[in-house]
Amino acid sequence: MSRVFLSGSMRGGRRLVETYRFIADVMLSEGVEVLSEHVARETVFDDERGMSEQEIFMRDVGGIQQCDCLVAEVSVHSIGVGYEICYAVGLEKPVLCVYERDSNVSAMVLGNKEVVAQSYNDLDELRQIVQGFVGSVESGEHVSKKVKNNG
């Protein structure tokens, strides 16, 4: 079973929390362990209330160290998501960045050849992208490369 770190905006804005939940559910339905399922919970800020900034940082860095790959939703700008992506790339982890078509995504994501970046129009397309990426990591067929879906 693969272990995936799900990355999504927290303090940068939670407008896509339902999308994060959808991504987590897709991976869970495929038998994948989602190491950062807290990202997809509406109650995450209440859940983290007793944690220090350092505890949150260590939890997330530890999850990235343990994961087989990272899947990030990057439609909402977030310094934390960017940091997690960069950290995973530095550890040579496969990284998938998905974003709503027509989002203003950072060139630091789209220009990084070590990141697979794909836009999606709807949840069916998002499901296919996530399943394909996780499947390629599980099968050992994944090769880091930039993919930009402009269709």
Residue, then its C-alpha position, 0 to 999 in steps of 0.5 A: m500500500s502506498r503512503v501519500f502526503l496530501s497538501g492543500s491550503m490551510r491558512g491561505g484559505r480553505r475554499l477548496v476543503e471539499t476538493y481536498r476531501f474528494i482527493a483524499d477519498v479517491m486515494l482511500s478508495e484505492g487502498v492508499e494510506v493518506l498521511s495528512e488526512h487532517v488537510a481534508r477535515e473542516t475541523v482541522f483548526d480546532d483539531e490543531r488548537g493544542m499544537s504548537e507551530q513547531e509540532i505542526f511543522m514536525r508532523d507535516v515534515g515527518g509525513i513528507q519524509q514517510c510518504d511515497c509521493l505527494v499530491a498537492e491541490v495548488s489552485v489556492h496560493s499557499i506558502g505552506v503548500g509551496y514549502e511542502i512541494c519543494y521539500a518533497v522534491g528535495l527528497e526526490k519524492p514524486v509530486l503531483c500538483v493539480y489545479e482548477r483550469d484557469s487558476n493563476v498557478s505559480a511559475m515555481v510549480l508549473g516551471n519545475k520539471e520535477v513536478v507533474a502539474q495538471s489542470y482539471n475541469d471537473l471532479d471526474e477528471l480530477r479523479q482520473i488524474v489522481q488515480g493515474f498518478v498514484g497508480s504509476v507510483e505504486s507500479g514503479e512506472h512514475v518518472s518525474k516530469k512536468v505535464k501541463n494540461n492546457g486542453 
